[in-house]
């Protein structure tokens, strides 16, 4: 990986993390490993069943440690320091472990006492909780925290058509942290501190204008609905798949494996809905600002992430919900008109975060956030 670009190194880390997880889940369902390997008395009590389920995702977390280390300490823009990273990683894993325990406990008990239909309602409720408390969970997992809104941010928000009360200044502890709309109704916009400090005032206005556009045009709402719908369909299918159920420990682990495989299918398909939303937001900004300024803003923000000017079309189609910088600049220069393709902003990455409701295994294994706890809840994007 030493001779690869930063973006390509991250991509291969993601392929390793996601690929390893998919192979593990495929083997789990193909060979019915939970029923073969779990103790015959695993379901003797509710507590023992829950413990065996917890052991399964702890095993997956252990298998991800090598790519977590590479993704958090080696292939990074800014080295956080070994001890600081270990503390951050332990914090993130512990919070996710606690959430998975809560989700498994609720789903298991509900299915045992009331059946699959009620368990599905609990799954939907868990997604709503994750969505409505995304900011709190981002703080618990990755140390992302809100600061007092600066004068510069308030002024830029006003110029972008937002009120000062709608924006929040946030320290994300990672240069790829991009914030985003939080809450079910997208009433609070989290803006990274480094955007405020390093973008010019005009570029900051452009960045905020794009954020306003994805909400006002319904792109963010559509992204959330696509993510919730995708996960819900996958949960129902996974719960009814061969060897899977929600009432036994082995059946529950099989459900987790099937659900993770469904998430993988989403990682492959949903970017086709996410990319047009990025171009649509660029186009809205170009209607009210000079295109050269919008292009410079796109370039600056991309440099803090993959910093990849061009990509092979096949690589972008499969792996990237955000178009390459070159593709965005060409679309901007071509017309600047709104994109007519179906568009759902951050559908892919919101799907991954909300998959926590079903104990999905891919949410922190993808190339953009593997090994970086500040990005496990609010994944990078445009």
C-alpha positions as CSV (number, residue, x, y, z in Angstrom):
1,X,0.0,0.0,0.0
2,X,3.0,2.3,0.3
3,X,2.9,3.2,-3.5
4,X,-0.8,3.8,-3.6
5,X,-2.6,7.1,-3.1
6,X,-4.2,7.8,0.2
7,X,-7.7,7.2,-1.4
8,X,-6.7,3.9,-2.9
9,X,-5.2,2.7,0.4
10,X,-8.4,3.6,2.2
11,X,-10.4,1.8,-0.5
12,X,-8.4,-1.4,0.0
13,X,-8.9,-1.2,3.8
14,X,-12.6,-0.9,3.2
15,X,-12.5,-3.8,0.8
16,X,-10.7,-5.9,3.4
17,X,-13.0,-4.9,6.3
18,X,-16.2,-5.3,4.3
19,X,-15.0,-8.3,2.4
20,X,-13.9,-10.1,5.5
21,X,-17.2,-9.4,7.2
22,X,-19.2,-10.6,4.2
23,X,-17.1,-13.8,4.0
24,X,-17.7,-14.5,7.7
25,X,-21.5,-13.9,7.3
26,X,-21.6,-16.0,4.2
27,X,-19.9,-18.9,6.0
28,X,-22.2,-18.4,9.0
29,X,-25.4,-18.9,6.9
30,X,-24.0,-21.4,4.4
31,X,-22.7,-23.8,7.0
32,X,-25.2,-22.9,9.7
33,X,-22.4,-22.2,12.1
34,X,-24.5,-20.8,15.0
35,X,-26.5,-24.0,15.4
36,X,-23.3,-26.1,15.0
37,X,-21.1,-24.2,17.4
38,X,-23.3,-22.8,20.1
39,X,-23.8,-24.8,23.3
40,X,-27.0,-26.9,23.5
41,X,-28.0,-25.0,26.6
42,X,-27.5,-21.5,25.1
43,X,-31.3,-20.9,25.3
44,X,-31.7,-22.2,28.7
45,X,-32.3,-18.7,30.0
46,X,-32.9,-15.3,28.5
47,X,-29.6,-14.1,29.9
48,X,-27.6,-16.9,28.5
49,X,-29.1,-16.5,25.0
50,X,-28.3,-12.8,25.1
51,X,-24.7,-13.6,26.2
52,X,-24.2,-15.9,23.2
53,X,-25.5,-13.3,20.9
54,X,-23.1,-10.7,22.4
55,X,-20.2,-13.2,21.9
56,X,-20.9,-13.3,18.2
57,X,-20.6,-9.5,17.6
58,X,-17.6,-9.4,20.0
59,X,-15.9,-12.0,17.8
60,X,-16.6,-9.8,14.7
61,X,-15.2,-6.7,16.5
62,X,-12.0,-8.7,17.3
63,X,-11.6,-9.8,13.7
64,X,-11.8,-6.1,12.6
65,X,-9.0,-5.0,14.9
66,X,-6.2,-5.3,12.3
67,X,-8.0,-3.1,9.8
68,X,-9.1,-0.8,12.6
69,X,-5.4,-0.3,13.5
70,X,-4.4,0.4,9.9
71,X,-7.4,2.6,9.3
72,X,-7.0,4.6,12.5
73,X,-3.2,4.9,13.0
74,X,-1.5,4.2,9.7
75,X,-3.6,5.2,6.7
76,X,-4.8,8.6,8.1
77,X,-4.4,12.3,7.3
78,X,-3.4,13.2,10.9
79,X,-1.9,10.6,13.3
80,X,-3.9,10.8,16.5
81,X,-1.2,9.1,18.7
82,X,-1.4,5.4,19.8
83,X,-2.7,5.9,23.3
84,X,-5.3,8.5,22.3
85,X,-6.5,6.3,19.4
86,X,-6.7,3.2,21.7
87,X,-8.8,5.2,24.2
88,X,-11.0,6.5,21.4
89,X,-11.4,3.0,19.8
90,X,-12.3,1.4,23.2
91,X,-14.8,4.1,23.8
92,X,-16.5,3.7,20.4
93,X,-16.6,-0.1,20.6
94,X,-18.0,0.0,24.2
95,X,-20.8,2.3,23.2
96,X,-21.7,0.3,20.2
97,X,-21.5,-2.9,22.3
98,X,-24.0,-1.3,24.8
99,X,-26.3,-0.3,22.0
100,X,-26.2,-3.7,20.4
101,X,-26.9,-5.3,23.8
102,X,-30.0,-3.1,24.2
103,X,-31.2,-3.7,20.6
104,X,-30.7,-7.5,20.9
105,X,-32.4,-7.6,24.3
106,X,-35.4,-5.7,23.1
107,X,-35.7,-7.6,19.8
108,X,-35.2,-11.0,21.4
109,X,-37.7,-10.5,24.3
110,X,-40.3,-8.9,22.0
111,X,-40.1,-11.7,19.5
112,X,-40.3,-14.4,22.2
113,X,-43.3,-12.9,23.8
114,X,-45.2,-11.1,21.0
115,X,-43.9,-12.4,17.7
116,X,-42.2,-11.1,14.6
117,X,-44.7,-8.3,13.8
118,X,-44.1,-6.6,17.1
119,X,-40.3,-7.2,16.8
120,X,-40.5,-5.4,13.5
121,X,-42.1,-2.4,15.2
122,X,-39.4,-2.4,17.8
123,X,-36.8,-2.4,14.9
124,X,-38.5,0.6,13.4
125,X,-38.5,2.4,16.8
126,X,-34.8,1.7,17.2
127,X,-34.1,3.3,13.9
128,X,-36.1,6.4,14.9
129,X,-34.2,6.6,18.2
130,X,-30.9,6.3,16.3
131,X,-32.0,9.1,13.9
132,X,-33.4,11.4,16.5
133,X,-30.4,11.0,18.9
134,X,-27.7,10.9,16.3
135,X,-25.9,13.8,17.8
136,X,-25.9,12.3,21.3
137,X,-24.6,9.0,20.0
138,X,-21.9,10.7,17.9
139,X,-20.7,12.4,21.1
140,X,-20.8,9.1,23.1
141,X,-19.1,7.1,20.4
142,X,-16.6,9.5,18.9
143,X,-16.2,12.5,21.2
144,X,-18.0,14.8,18.7
145,X,-19.2,17.8,20.7
146,X,-21.0,21.0,20.1
147,X,-19.4,24.4,20.8
148,X,-20.8,27.9,21.1
149,X,-21.8,29.2,17.6
150,X,-19.2,31.7,16.4
151,X,-20.0,35.1,14.9
152,X,-18.6,33.8,11.6
153,X,-20.8,30.8,11.5
154,X,-23.9,32.8,12.4
155,X,-23.1,35.4,9.6
156,X,-22.5,32.7,7.0
157,X,-25.7,30.9,8.0
158,X,-27.7,34.0,7.5
159,X,-26.3,34.6,4.0
160,X,-27.1,30.9,3.2
161,X,-30.7,31.4,4.2
162,X,-30.5,29.7,7.6
163,X,-31.1,31.1,11.0
164,X,-28.4,31.1,13.6
165,X,-30.5,28.9,15.7
166,X,-30.5,26.2,13.0
167,X,-26.7,25.7,13.0
168,X,-24.3,24.3,15.5
169,X,-20.5,24.5,15.6
170,X,-19.0,21.1,16.2
171,X,-15.5,19.7,16.8
172,X,-15.2,16.3,15.1
173,X,-11.6,15.4,15.8
174,X,-11.1,14.1,12.3
175,X,-10.4,16.2,9.1
176,X,-13.0,14.0,7.2
177,X,-15.8,14.9,9.6
178,X,-18.5,16.8,7.6
179,X,-21.4,17.1,10.1
180,X,-24.8,17.2,8.6
181,X,-28.5,17.6,9.5
182,X,-29.5,15.9,12.7
183,X,-32.8,14.8,14.1
184,X,-35.9,13.3,12.4
185,X,-37.0,16.7,11.0
186,X,-33.5,18.0,10.2
187,X,-33.8,21.1,12.4
188,X,-30.2,21.3,13.5
189,X,-27.2,21.5,11.1
190,X,-23.9,20.4,12.5
191,X,-21.0,22.4,10.9
192,X,-17.4,21.2,11.5
193,X,-15.2,23.6,13.3
194,X,-12.4,23.2,10.7
195,X,-14.8,24.3,8.0
196,X,-15.3,27.6,9.9
197,X,-11.6,28.0,10.6
198,X,-10.2,27.1,7.2
199,X,-12.7,27.9,4.5
200,X,-13.0,31.5,3.3
201,X,-16.2,33.3,4.4
202,X,-17.5,32.9,0.8
203,X,-16.7,29.2,0.7
204,X,-18.4,28.6,4.1
205,X,-21.6,30.3,2.7
206,X,-21.4,27.9,-0.3
207,X,-21.0,24.9,1.9
208,X,-24.0,26.0,4.1
209,X,-26.1,26.7,1.0
210,X,-25.5,23.2,-0.2
211,X,-26.6,21.9,3.2
212,X,-29.7,24.1,3.1
213,X,-30.5,22.8,-0.4
214,X,-30.4,19.1,0.5
215,X,-33.0,19.8,3.3
216,X,-35.2,22.2,1.4
217,X,-35.4,20.1,-1.7
218,X,-36.3,17.0,0.3
219,X,-33.1,15.2,-0.6
220,X,-32.1,14.6,3.0
221,X,-35.7,13.3,3.9
222,X,-35.6,11.0,0.9
223,X,-32.2,9.7,1.9
224,X,-33.5,8.9,5.4
225,X,-36.7,7.2,4.0
226,X,-34.7,5.1,1.6
227,X,-32.3,4.1,4.4
228,X,-35.1,3.2,6.8
229,X,-37.1,1.3,4.1
230,X,-34.0,-0.6,3.0
231,X,-33.1,-1.7,6.5
232,X,-36.7,-2.6,7.4
233,X,-37.1,-4.8,4.3
234,X,-33.8,-6.4,5.1
235,X,-34.7,-7.0,8.7
236,X,-37.9,-8.8,7.7
237,X,-36.2,-10.9,5.1
238,X,-33.3,-11.7,7.4
239,X,-35.6,-12.7,10.2
240,X,-37.4,-15.2,7.9
241,X,-34.3,-16.5,6.1
242,X,-33.0,-20.1,6.5
243,X,-31.8,-21.0,10.0
244,X,-32.7,-17.5,11.2
245,X,-35.2,-16.4,13.9
246,X,-35.5,-13.9,16.7
247,X,-36.3,-16.3,19.5
248,X,-33.2,-18.4,19.9
249,X,-29.5,-17.4,20.2
250,X,-28.4,-19.3,17.2
251,X,-31.3,-18.1,15.1
252,X,-30.7,-14.5,16.1
253,X,-27.0,-14.7,15.1
254,X,-28.0,-16.2,11.8
255,X,-30.4,-13.2,11.4
256,X,-27.5,-10.8,12.1
257,X,-25.5,-12.5,9.4
258,X,-28.3,-12.3,6.8
259,X,-29.0,-8.7,7.7
260,X,-25.3,-7.8,7.3
261,X,-25.4,-9.4,3.8
262,X,-28.4,-7.3,3.0
263,X,-26.5,-4.2,4.1
264,X,-23.7,-5.3,1.8
265,X,-26.2,-5.3,-1.1
266,X,-27.2,-1.8,-0.1
267,X,-23.6,-0.7,-0.1
268,X,-23.5,-1.8,-3.8
269,X,-26.8,-0.4,-4.9
270,X,-27.7,2.7,-2.9
271,X,-24.7,4.8,-4.0
272,X,-26.6,5.2,-7.4
273,X,-29.2,7.2,-5.5
274,X,-26.7,9.1,-3.3
275,X,-24.5,10.4,-6.1
276,X,-27.2,12.4,-7.9
277,X,-28.1,14.2,-4.7
278,X,-24.6,15.5,-4.4
279,X,-24.7,16.9,-7.9
280,X,-28.1,18.4,-7.2
281,X,-26.8,20.2,-4.2
282,X,-23.8,21.5,-6.2
283,X,-26.2,22.8,-8.9
284,X,-28.3,24.7,-6.4
285,X,-25.2,26.4,-5.0
286,X,-24.2,27.3,-8.5
287,X,-27.5,29.1,-9.1
288,X,-26.8,31.6,-6.4
289,X,-23.0,31.8,-6.4
290,X,-20.2,32.0,-8.9
291,X,-19.4,28.6,-10.3
292,X,-15.7,29.1,-9.8
293,X,-16.3,29.7,-6.1
294,X,-18.5,26.6,-5.9
295,X,-15.8,24.6,-7.6
296,X,-13.1,25.9,-5.3
297,X,-15.2,24.9,-2.3
298,X,-15.8,21.4,-3.7
299,X,-12.1,21.1,-4.2
300,X,-11.2,22.3,-0.7
301,X,-13.7,20.0,1.0
302,X,-12.6,17.0,-1.1
303,X,-9.0,17.5,-0.2
304,X,-9.9,16.9,3.5
305,X,-11.3,13.5,2.5
306,X,-10.2,11.2,-0.3
307,X,-8.5,14.0,-2.3
308,X,-9.1,11.9,-5.4
309,X,-9.6,13.9,-8.6
310,X,-10.6,11.1,-10.9
311,X,-11.8,7.5,-10.4
312,X,-12.4,4.6,-12.7
313,X,-16.2,4.6,-13.5
314,X,-16.6,1.0,-12.2
315,X,-14.8,1.7,-8.9
316,X,-17.0,4.8,-8.4
317,X,-20.2,2.9,-9.2
318,X,-19.5,0.2,-6.7
319,X,-17.7,1.9,-3.9
320,X,-18.4,5.6,-3.8
321,X,-21.7,7.4,-2.9
322,X,-20.0,10.7,-3.5
323,X,-18.9,11.4,-7.1
324,X,-15.2,12.1,-7.7
325,X,-14.1,15.8,-7.6
326,X,-13.5,15.7,-11.4
327,X,-17.0,14.4,-12.1
328,X,-18.6,17.1,-9.9
329,X,-16.6,19.9,-11.5
330,X,-17.5,18.7,-15.0
331,X,-21.2,18.5,-14.1
332,X,-20.9,22.0,-12.6
333,X,-19.3,23.4,-15.8
334,X,-21.7,21.6,-18.1
335,X,-24.9,23.2,-17.0
336,X,-25.3,23.8,-13.3
337,X,-28.9,22.6,-13.7
338,X,-30.6,20.6,-11.1
339,X,-30.2,16.8,-11.5
340,X,-33.3,15.0,-12.7
341,X,-32.2,11.4,-11.7
342,X,-33.7,9.9,-8.5
343,X,-31.7,11.4,-5.7
344,X,-31.5,10.5,-2.0
345,X,-28.8,12.4,0.0
346,X,-26.5,10.2,2.0
347,X,-28.9,7.2,1.6
348,X,-26.0,4.8,1.7
349,X,-24.2,6.1,4.7
350,X,-27.4,6.7,6.6
351,X,-28.4,3.1,5.9
352,X,-25.1,1.9,7.4
353,X,-25.6,4.0,10.6
354,X,-29.3,3.0,11.0
355,X,-28.3,-0.7,10.5
356,X,-27.3,-0.5,14.2
357,X,-30.9,-1.3,14.9
358,X,-30.4,-4.8,13.5
359,X,-26.9,-5.3,14.7
360,X,-25.5,-4.9,11.2
361,X,-21.8,-5.6,10.8
362,X,-20.8,-3.2,8.1
363,X,-21.5,0.2,9.7
364,X,-17.8,0.8,10.8
365,X,-16.0,-1.5,8.3
366,X,-16.3,0.7,5.1
367,X,-13.4,2.6,3.7
368,X,-14.5,6.1,4.8
369,X,-14.6,5.3,8.5
370,X,-12.9,2.1,9.4
371,X,-10.7,2.7,12.4
372,X,-12.0,6.2,13.0
373,X,-14.6,6.3,15.8
374,X,-15.4,10.1,15.2
375,X,-16.9,8.9,11.9
376,X,-18.8,5.8,12.9
377,X,-22.0,7.7,13.6
378,X,-21.8,10.7,11.2
379,X,-20.0,9.2,8.2
380,X,-18.1,11.4,5.8
381,X,-19.7,12.8,2.7
382,X,-19.9,15.8,0.4
